[in-house]
Amino acid sequence: ALYADLPDTPLRPSPADQSLARKLFTEAVPLTLIESAVLLGTLRRLSRDPNLPPLTKIRSLAYFLPVIEELKLQPLPAGYLDHLRLKFRRLSA
């Protein structure tokens, strides 16, 4: 639901997105890590310099895989997910 509610993502996850979500679940990737990666990736897009050319729409959940890997290597500080949630609500309002 989080992915589908993001700006610039498809309204419904594709079969490939669903397959990737199952793979992440099977690999026991924590949901909080996925949420953190999705929010961080989206906030980076939303905070981008408006003078730069616009980015294309996000076509797949796979877009966030590099951020998931980044956060596996360098986890966010405790409580930072709450900060990301708040910032996302403010920017998307």
N, C-alpha and C positions, 0 to 999 in steps of 0.2 A: 504494500500500500504506500509506503514512504516513497519508493522509486516512482510509482505511477503518479504520485501527487507533486512531484518536483517540476519546476519549470523546465521546458525544453526536453522532456522525455515523452515517450509514447504514452497514450492513455491506458493501454493495457500491456503487460509484459508479453513479449513474444515467446514462442516455444523455446527458442535459444536462451532467452532470459530465465525462463522457468527451469530449464536444464542446468544453467549455471547456478541458480539459487539452490537447487537440489545438491549439486556438487559441493558448494560451500557448506551446506548443512552436513553432508556426508563427511567432509573433511573437518568437521567440528569447529569451523570458524565462528567465533562468538558473534552473536547478533549485535551486540554493542559495538564490536569492531567494524562490522559492516555498516551499521548506522553512522558511526563516526566517519568512516571513509566516504559514504554517500553525502553526508552533510558537509564535510570539509571540501570535497570536490565541487559540490554545488556552490558553496560560499566563495570558493576561489573564482568561479565563473562569474558570480553575481558582483563580486568586488573588483572585477577587472576594469581597467581604465576604459571609460566610455569612448575615448577618442580612438581606440584601436578598432580594427574591423571586427564586426560581430562574429561570434563563433557559430558553427553549425549546431543543429539540434543534437542531443544525445540520442543515439539510436539503439543503444544496448547497455545492459547492466555491466557488460565487460568494460565499459568506459572507466568504471571505478576500480577495476582490478589493480592498476598501478598504485592507487592510493591505499588500497587494502594491504598490498605488499609493503608500502612505505610505513604504514602504521604497525605492521608486524615487526619490522626492524626497529622502529622508534615509536613505541606506544605513547599515547597522549598522557599528560599528567592526570592524576585523579581529579574528578570533577569537571574536566574540560568538555566532556560530552554535553553536560548541562549548558555550558557556555555556548557551544555550537548550536544547540537547539534554540536557545534564546535569540542568538544572532540571526539564525535562519528565519525565525518568526518575524523578527523586526524587518529584515530585508525583503521578505516576500509579502509583507503587508502593504 
